Amino acid sequence: LDGLAELRSPRLRAVAERLVSPALPYPVRARAVSALGRVAKDAVEDAERREIARELVALLDDTSFRVRASACDALVAAGEASALGDLRRMAASHPHELTRRRADGAVRGLEGVVAGDTTVAELRRALEDERRQREELDERVRKLEARLPPEAGKGGGT
């Protein structure tokens, strides 16, 4: 799995999805869940990321703590805000204390990722506004310069 992830192989998702089977030992499934998180993080298409996130959310109910913990971590790695509700429910009501803690950590991590994405989006909007204002000012300067007599624009001095 690690080799396929390093190579960014398109086969990684299919292999990982087969390896999350409950028939396999939990260490194999936990690694496969982590690999799915990497695939979701690197997904170019939002639809693919959301689809993988749904698979990861389903794995939050796995019988193995390590698989559940890997699913929490993978959802944070994927930055999938749609999982916040499921993670919050898990943090509030799961019978296993370690699972509740892991889910709570995932909620905090995912909220941080979402907040970071929001900040980046706000900065991009502000930058675009600044560009637009600069372009408007440049156009106004061009219009003013066009009104000046030819010798006034030369800057010849005294």
Secondary structure, 3 states (H helix, E strand, C coil): CHHHHHCCCCCHHHHHHHHCCCCCCHHHHHHHHHHHHHHHHHCCCHHHHHHHHHHHHHHHHCCCHHHHHHHHHHHHHHCCHHHHHHHHHHHHHCCCHHHHHHHHHHHHHHHHHHHHHHHHHHHHHHHHHHHHHHHHHHHHHHHHHHHCCCCHHHCCCC
